[in-house]
Amino acid sequence: MKGGARFPRRQYSRGGDFSQDAGRTRRWRIARRAHIVSGPYRPSRPEWTAKHSMSSQRSSKVTGPLVSTAAWSQTKRSGLGAMLLTGVCLAVYANALPNPFHRDDVTIILRDPRVGGFQARELLTGNYWYLGDTDRLYRPLVLLSYAANWAISQEPWTFRVPNLALHAGVCITVLALIRRVYGSYRAALIGALLFAVHPLHTEPLNAVVGRADLLVTLFVLGAAVLYWDDASTDKGGLWRPLAAAGLFAGGLLCKENAVTLPGLVALLDWWRGRRGNVPDLRPFLARRVLRCYLPMLLLIGGYLLLRWHLFGMLAAGTDSINFYDNPIAHPTQGLEEGDSAVLARWATPLATLAKAVQLHLVPQRLCIDYSYAAIETVRRLNDGRLWMGLGWLAAGGAVCLVSYRLRLGLEVAILFSAVTYFIVSNIPIVIGTIFGERLLYLPSVGYCMMFGLLVHLALGKEPDAPSRRRLARGGLGTLLAGVVALVALWYGYLTIDRNRDWRSSRALCVSAYRVNPRSCKVLAGMADVSLGDGELRQALEYCDAATKIAPRYGRAWRTIALTFRRLAQQSSDPREKEFLTEQALAYFRHTFDLGAGGHADVALGFAALLVERGEYGTAIHLLEQFVGYRPREAQAFDALARYLLEAQPVELRDPRRALQCIRRAMELRPEIANYVVTLADALLALGRPAEAADAIRQVIPELPPDSPGVDYLSKRLEQIEKQHAPDPGA
């Protein structure tokens, strides 16, 4: 009989109480619609059980080749699905490969000498932010991957190729996870395809530093798959739990949100019991505790102890978080009469939740920045964003309840997103940013699971499933398939189009300005881009708009000071030049008063302006304070060394201190050959010309032959040799 052997209906009408079997039949039919169980329902009649158990024993003698063929078919489908997902990822992200470095890429990769010099020990024990003194992020595996990339090539596309490969690996892991959770290859393939093309994932792919999100997602999902397989069999040894523990440890060393893995595994174990795949609960839980939960808790404890040993703290306090990056960290700041600090702290995450749901469903208006005042804190009960967030919470809870009653499985996908989003929602702990698209990379797996399952439920059973009933036939099935294809194509188009925004800093800032024109960071970014392009008046307009939104935003005042300095340099009128210089000095001082003088361009620009006015003493004092605050800024040490060598009056000169500074600069950035000129000048000032000449001779062979620095250093070496050559007559 098609669909497998069925219990004859007439046996229910020959007397006896079959109400229990009838109830089981109804529950079984509901479960089969969700593809939770497979095969025909077998009532618990003794004669039926004995009959079919004997028939199954007889048939088991001839089903060996059939089982092998089925396993080969499943492996083949998985391989084809992996190839399809890899091809789709390459198709939608191919135009992202040639994009340049942006924003944090410059700070974390280009300006970190640990990465360029492959200083493995420092990478394994140091802070993720090389120049950061407040943020305590420990991500050594990510830094090591950057250093390995740098050792191979410094081109931006060579850094994005691994990101693209990691994204394809995550998509394949999503396919494997959904296939195991729901038992449907079709639902898994649809969900994984949606994950591959979703525009929310453009930030982790285009921003090289998004590799942290890619790695942690790959490790967490891979560990979840292994833990699922380990619970599916009593055999297999220890390799699965050991491999899963290794992946979990790797995830913790990539990004902090890997701590959500125990919650995900608990959710999947609950779903396994809900499906009826746990025959005996007590032995199952004992085995899971020993092989799964206890190792994860031990790894989390070891990770926290390691952080404490390296940084002396488990996490940075809210005082170290900038208000403009995350206003939730300072809920009392900027409150007016009638505003509530409690709502600012605990209700604002509901507003960001509504934003996250919106971007999952309609990812059309994406932005690189959501800091103040793109997302302001919720301060009053009449804020619509609060009620929108509560509405989404209520809707999600209602869907979970209905799905739980009908055994559809949607609650697993929703809870998956909830568990992974909770840690970055600023509810349990306050993180460094109020919201970011990269934070949704792991939670979006749950959304893709739900989408794939909904399509699967609408289409009915898969063609090879042993069931007669399919909810969608003919036109309806074709319509649903067309809708899925249109959604995938729309998402793919948005992804390709979004990649174009990352082709330059101006294009990225312009796209952000269109979405969040009230973000003070976006306005300051537009001002910096305008300043770099020489559009000085436009830069001042953007800075003026930023200071109106955030009067104490130091980055805007910094750009104003740099712009006035540029205007003074371009002015040919002495009076105007003097006026613009005074304005620049005033804005530099105001920037330092706001506590925003910790940036190298501010300190160097202010010091250079002071030197132009002949105030060497003030410039030297300023840079001494700056390098004490930022002891890893090589450029500041070089500038301080030069000012100590050429200061006026002569009493301010200190060649020994200059030699210490320039050696520190060369230690921090050994790849910058120009520092050897300052080193030679310091050695000459100390009366050591032979050492100065030797220092230049050592650098020249390391430079490319066509480098312009070769000619300059050669001339400088010749000049030193002529001036300090021994007198033949003497």
Residue pairs with C-beta under 8 A, 6 or more apart in sequence:
2 468
3 40
3 466
3 467
3 468
4 39
4 40
4 466
5 40
5 52
6 40
7 40
7 41
7 42
7 43
7 48
11 45
12 18
12 21
12 22
18 43
20 44
21 43
21 44
21 45
24 41
24 43
24 44
25 41
25 43
27 407
28 37
28 41
29 41
30 406
30 407
31 37
31 407
32 38
32 461
32 467
32 469
33 457
33 460
33 461
33 469
33 471
34 182
34 406
34 407
34 408
34 409
34 453
34 457
35 182
35 183
35 184
35 187
35 456
35 461
35 462
35 465
36 182
36 183
36 275
36 407
36 409
37 275
37 276
38 183
38 465
38 466
39 466
40 466
42 48
42 49
42 52
74 185
77 185
78 175
78 176
78 179
81 172
81 175
81 185
81 188
81 189
81 192
82 172
82 175
84 189
84 193
85 168
85 171
85 172
85 175
85 192
85 193
85 196
86 168
86 171
86 172
88 171
88 193
88 196
88 197
88 492
89 164
89 167
89 168
89 171
89 196
90 164
90 168
91 492
92 196
92 197
92 492
92 495
92 496
92 499
93 164
93 167
93 205
93 495
93 499
95 496
95 499
95 500
96 160
96 164
96 202
96 205
96 206
96 499
96 502
97 157
97 160
97 161
97 164
98 156
98 157
98 503
99 156
99 160
99 206
99 499
99 502
99 503
100 156
100 503
100 504
100 505
101 109
101 110
101 156
101 159
101 208
102 206
102 207
102 502
102 505
102 508
103 207
103 368
104 207
104 209
105 156
105 159
105 207
105 208
105 209
107 129
107 130
107 131
108 115
108 128
108 129
108 130
108 146
108 209
109 115
109 146
109 150
109 159
109 208
109 209
111 130
111 131
112 130
112 143
112 146
113 119
113 130
113 632
113 634
113 668
113 669
113 670
114 122
114 123
114 126
114 130
114 143
114 147
115 123
115 143
115 146
115 147
115 150
116 147
116 150
116 669
116 671
117 670
117 671
118 147
118 148
118 150
118 151
119 147
120 144
120 147
123 140
123 143
123 144
123 147
124 140
124 144
125 140
125 310
126 143
127 135
127 136
127 137
127 138
127 311
128 135
128 137
128 138
128 139
128 142
128 143
129 135
129 137
130 632
131 630
131 632
131 633
133 629
133 630
134 316
134 320
134 321
135 316
135 320
135 432
136 307
136 311
136 313
136 315
136 316
137 256
138 253
138 306
138 307
138 310
138 311
139 212
139 253
139 254
139 255
140 253
141 215
141 250
141 253
141 254
142 209
142 211
142 212
142 215
142 254
142 255
145 162
145 211
145 215
146 159
146 208
146 211
149 158
149 159
149 162
152 158
156 208
159 208
160 205
160 206
160 208
162 211
163 204
163 205
163 208
163 210
163 211
163 214
164 205
166 211
166 214
166 215
166 218
167 196
167 201
167 204
167 205
167 214
168 196
169 218
170 195
170 214
170 217
170 218
170 221
171 192
171 193
171 195
171 196
172 192
173 218
173 221
173 222
173 225
174 188
174 191
174 192
174 195
174 221
174 445
174 448
174 449
175 188
175 189
175 191
175 192
176 188
176 225
177 188
177 221
177 224
177 225
177 228
177 445
178 184
178 187
178 188
178 191
178 192
178 448
178 449
178 452
178 453
179 185
179 187
179 188
180 225
180 228
180 229
181 228
181 268
181 271
181 409
181 412
181 449
182 188
182 409
182 449
182 452
182 453
182 456
184 452
184 453
184 456
184 462
185 462
186 452
186 455
186 456
186 459
186 462
187 449
187 452
187 453
187 455
187 456
188 452
189 452
190 451
190 452
190 455
190 456
190 484
191 448
191 449
191 451
191 452
191 453
192 448
192 452
193 488
194 448
194 451
194 452
194 487
194 488
194 491
195 201
195 444
195 445
195 448
197 488
197 491
197 492
197 495
198 363
198 444
198 448
198 491
198 495
199 363
199 364
199 366
199 491
199 494
199 495
199 498
200 359
200 360
200 363
200 366
200 437
200 440
200 441
200 444
201 441
201 444
201 495
202 366
202 437
202 495
202 498
202 499
202 502
203 210
203 366
203 368
203 436
203 437
203 438
204 210
204 211
204 213
204 214
204 438
204 441
205 214
205 499
206 499
206 502
207 438
207 502
210 438
210 441
212 254
212 255
213 255
213 438
213 439
213 441
213 442
214 441
215 250
215 251
215 254
215 255
216 251
216 254
216 255
216 257
216 258
216 442
217 441
217 442
217 445
219 247
219 248
219 250
219 251
219 254
219 258
220 247
220 248
220 251
220 258
220 260
220 261
220 264
220 442
221 445
222 244
222 247
223 244
223 245
223 247
223 248
223 251
223 261
224 261
224 264
224 265
224 268
226 240
226 241
226 243
226 244
226 247
227 240
227 241
227 244
227 265
227 268
227 292
228 268
228 272
229 236
229 240
230 236
230 240
230 241
230 244
230 291
230 292
231 269
231 272
231 284
231 287
231 288
231 292
232 277
234 287
238 291
241 291
241 292
241 295
244 292
245 295
245 296
245 299
248 258
248 261
248 295
248 296
248 299
249 299
249 303
251 258
251 261
252 258
252 259
252 299
252 300
252 303
253 303
256 423
257 420
257 423
257 424
257 442
259 300
259 423
260 419
260 420
260 422
260 423
260 442
261 296
262 293
262 296
262 297
262 300
263 419
264 416
264 419
264 420
265 292
265 293
265 296
266 293
267 412
267 415
267 416
267 419
268 412
269 288
271 409
271 412
272 278
273 281
274 407
278 284
304 314
307 313
307 314
308 314
315 429
318 329
318 330
318 430
321 329
321 330
321 430
321 432
323 329
323 330
323 333
323 372
324 371
324 372
324 520
324 521
324 550
324 553
325 371
325 372
325 432
325 433
325 434
326 371
326 426
326 430
326 431
326 432
326 433
326 434
327 333
327 334
327 344
327 348
327 372
327 375
327 376
327 377
327 434
328 344
328 345
328 348
328 349
328 377
328 426
328 430
328 434
329 430
331 341
331 342
331 344
331 345
331 377
332 341
332 344
334 377
335 341
335 344
335 379
336 379
338 380
339 379
339 380
340 379
340 380
343 377
343 378
343 379
343 380
343 381
343 383
343 386
344 377
344 378
344 379
346 427
347 378
347 383
347 386
347 389
348 375
348 377
348 378
348 426
348 434
349 389
349 425
349 426
349 427
350 378
350 385
350 386
350 389
350 390
350 393
351 375
351 378
351 383
351 385
351 386
351 388
351 389
352 375
352 389
352 425
352 426
352 434
352 435
353 389
353 392
353 393
353 421
353 425
354 385
354 388
354 389
354 391
354 392
355 370
355 375
355 435
356 421
356 435
356 440
356 443
357 392
359 366
359 437
359 440
360 440
360 444
360 447
363 491
363 494
364 494
365 514
365 515
366 437
366 498
366 511
366 515
367 374
367 437
367 511
367 512
367 515
367 516
367 519
367 522
368 437
368 508
368 511
368 512
368 522
369 512
369 516
369 519
369 521
369 522
369 525
370 433
370 434
370 435
370 436
370 516
370 519
371 433
371 434
371 519
371 520
371 521
372 434
372 519
372 520
372 521
372 549
372 550
373 518
373 519
373 520
373 549
373 550
374 516
374 518
374 519
374 522
375 434
375 435
378 385
378 386
396 414
396 418
399 410
399 411
399 414
400 410
400 411
400 414
400 415
401 411
402 408
403 409
403 410
403 411
404 411
408 453
408 457
409 453
410 450
410 453
410 454
412 449
413 446
413 447
413 449
413 450
413 453
414 446
414 450
415 446
416 443
416 445
416 446
416 449
417 443
417 444
417 445
417 446
417 447
417 450
418 446
420 442
420 443
420 445
420 446
421 439
421 440
421 443
422 428
423 429
424 431
424 439
424 443
426 434
433 439
455 480
455 484
456 462
457 471
458 471
458 472
458 480
459 470
459 471
459 472
459 477
459 480
459 481
460 469
460 470
460 471
460 472
460 473
460 477
461 467
461 469
461 470
470 477
472 480
500 507
501 507
501 508
501 510
501 511
502 508
505 525
505 529
505 532
506 529
506 533
509 522
509 525
509 526
509 529
510 526
512 519
512 522
512 525
513 522
513 523
513 526
516 522
517 523
518 549
520 546
520 549
520 550
520 553
520 555
520 556
521 555
523 542
523 543
523 545
523 546
523 549
523 556
524 542
524 543
524 546
524 553
524 555
524 556
524 559
526 542
527 539
527 540
527 542
527 543
527 546
527 556
527 559
527 563
528 539
528 559
530 536
530 538
530 539
530 542
531 539
531 559
531 562
531 563
531 566
536 563
536 566
536 567
539 559
539 563
540 560
540 563
543 556
543 557
543 559
543 560
543 563
546 553
546 555
546 556
547 553
547 556
547 557
547 560
550 556
552 594
554 591
554 594
554 595
554 596
554 597
555 596
555 599
557 587
557 590
557 591
557 594
557 596
558 591
558 596
558 599
558 601
558 602
560 587
561 584
561 587
561 588
561 590
561 591
561 602
561 605
561 606
562 584
562 601
562 602
562 605
564 580
564 581
564 583
564 584
564 587
565 580
565 581
565 584
565 605
565 609
567 580
567 584
568 577
568 580
568 581
568 584
571 577
571 580
581 609
581 612
581 613
584 609
585 606
585 609
585 610
585 613
588 602
588 605
588 606
588 609
591 597
591 602
591 606
592 602
592 606
596 602
597 603
597 606
597 626
598 626
598 629
598 630
600 626
600 630
600 633
600 635
600 636
603 622
603 623
603 626
603 633
603 636
604 635
604 636
604 639
606 619
606 622
607 619
607 622
607 623
607 639
607 643
608 619
608 639
610 616
610 618
610 619
610 622
611 619
611 643
614 648
616 643
616 646
616 647
616 648
616 652
617 647
617 652
619 643
620 640
620 643
620 644
620 647
620 652
623 636
623 639
623 640
623 643
624 640
626 633
626 636
627 633
627 636
627 637
627 640
627 661
630 636
632 668
633 668
634 664
634 665
634 666
634 668
634 669
634 672
634 675
635 665
635 669
637 661
637 662
637 664
637 665
637 668
638 661
638 662
638 665
638 675
638 678
640 658
640 661
641 658
641 659
641 661
641 662
641 665
641 678
641 682
642 658
642 678
642 681
644 652
644 653
644 654
644 655
644 657
644 658
644 661
645 653
645 655
645 658
645 678
645 681
645 682
645 685
646 653
647 653
653 685
655 682
655 685
655 686
656 686
658 678
658 681
658 682
658 685
659 679
659 682
659 683
659 686
662 675
662 678
662 679
662 682
663 679
665 672
665 675
665 678
666 672
666 675
666 676
666 679
669 675
673 699
673 702
673 703
673 707
673 709
673 713
674 709
676 695
676 696
676 699
676 713
677 696
677 712
677 713
677 716
679 692
679 695
680 692
680 693
680 695
680 696
680 716
680 720
681 692
683 689
683 691
683 692
683 695
684 692
684 720
684 724
689 720
689 723
689 724
690 724
692 720
693 717
693 720
693 721
693 724
696 713
696 716
696 717
696 720
697 717
699 713
700 710
700 713
700 714
700 717
703 709
703 710
703 713
704 710
